[in-house]
Amino acid sequence: MRDLEMAFLGKIAASLTHEIKNTFAIILESAGLLSDIITLSQEQGFPQKEKFVRVLGNIKEQVNRGVDITTRLNRFAHSMDEPLTSINVADLLEQISLLMRRLAKRRGVELKVGAADRDLTLRSDHFRLLLVLGSVVEQLADSLESGGEIILQTQGGSQEVAILLEMQGQKKTGWEAALQNLFSSLQEVLEALQAKLTRSSPPAKEGVLLTIPAT
Amino acid sequence: MTKMRVLLVDDEAEFVSALAERLNLRGFDVQAATSGEEALEKVNAFSPQVVVLDVLMPGMSGLEVLKRIKKTHPQVQVILLTGRGSWDGIQGIREGAYDCLMKPIQIEELMQIMTSAVESGGQNRAEEGV
């Protein structure tokens, strides 16, 4: 039943994002037309032309920003379409970075994608992977002092895929216990994915390692 | 110089009228339709060289309109517009569309693709190797 519920949620979200995009398309064309009228029109002495052009530029910028957000949401909505699908791991890390970067930034932490094998793929539940990775990113962002970084990267593997969420920067007190609590709360999802979350500690890169079967 | 004849088809009337006016200002001869049925009537009456066609419309879908245009007017080039993504593009190109653009569009890109479409004389972008 959960798959049915998720597919429905995803379908509605995808449909609404499509509708929002149509609205943005209208605003962008209308702003473009106003801009054209001002710049292509033969009339001289258009009052406050520079101000109009500047404001229209702002409208276009915000619309493009809205489109970017909607595209990300649409892609996220589609992650709920199928419980098992082929996933490019590098694309997955990019997607998590786009979904979670604002949340990390509000905590003063930068989220980056580091070295990732572009040929690495796996078959898994796309939405659940995003859930696990997103939850870990959020916890790591809470664990780091402002100015810290989280770097998403892949590590080796043929039978299984390993994704490292590396922490760089000063850590807050009690972060390890909070991380363990998160691991416990994700246990059911991890079992469904047949995945493992472990801490990666020095001398290795410090952070969290997610390992998942490749098929 | 003869103006390129373009038919715009989208159920969002405000979108299609703003885009039509922008293309007119740039020297195109443009007509608009807001349904599949109206689009097919105007293809017969106006003889466009290019049809810019929204995929998702109530009633007759863009893909159905595309199929019918390709059957009755195979020389007309069709460029699909979609808010959804690559699936529509792949389907459309299989049915004979020249190319597929994601909404919202950039007018300069649309103009470039329309010009390429007319100059290609029947091949789509996949066949051109673009």
Chai-1 contact restraints between the chains, C-beta under 6 A:
chainA,res_idxA,chainB,res_idxB,connection_type,confidence,min_distance_angstrom,max_distance_angstrom,comment,restraint_id
A,H18,B,G83,contact,1.0,0.0,6.0,A-B,restraint_1
A,H18,B,R84,contact,1.0,0.0,6.0,A-B,restraint_2
A,K21,B,G83,contact,1.0,0.0,6.0,A-B,restraint_3
A,K21,B,K103,contact,1.0,0.0,6.0,A-B,restraint_4
A,N22,B,E12,contact,1.0,0.0,6.0,A-B,restraint_5
A,N22,B,G83,contact,1.0,0.0,6.0,A-B,restraint_6
A,F24,B,P104,contact,1.0,0.0,6.0,A-B,restraint_7
A,A25,B,F15,contact,1.0,0.0,6.0,A-B,restraint_8
A,A25,B,K103,contact,1.0,0.0,6.0,A-B,restraint_9
A,A25,B,P104,contact,1.0,0.0,6.0,A-B,restraint_10
A,I26,B,E12,contact,1.0,0.0,6.0,A-B,restraint_11
A,I26,B,E14,contact,1.0,0.0,6.0,A-B,restraint_12
A,I26,B,F15,contact,1.0,0.0,6.0,A-B,restraint_13
A,L28,B,P104,contact,1.0,0.0,6.0,A-B,restraint_14
A,E29,B,F15,contact,1.0,0.0,6.0,A-B,restraint_15
A,E29,B,A18,contact,1.0,0.0,6.0,A-B,restraint_16
A,E29,B,L19,contact,1.0,0.0,6.0,A-B,restraint_17
A,S30,B,A18,contact,1.0,0.0,6.0,A-B,restraint_18
A,G32,B,R22,contact,1.0,0.0,6.0,A-B,restraint_19
A,L33,B,A18,contact,1.0,0.0,6.0,A-B,restraint_20
A,L33,B,E21,contact,1.0,0.0,6.0,A-B,restraint_21
A,L33,B,R22,contact,1.0,0.0,6.0,A-B,restraint_22
A,D36,B,R22,contact,1.0,0.0,6.0,A-B,restraint_23
A,D36,B,L25,contact,1.0,0.0,6.0,A-B,restraint_24
A,L40,B,L25,contact,1.0,0.0,6.0,A-B,restraint_25
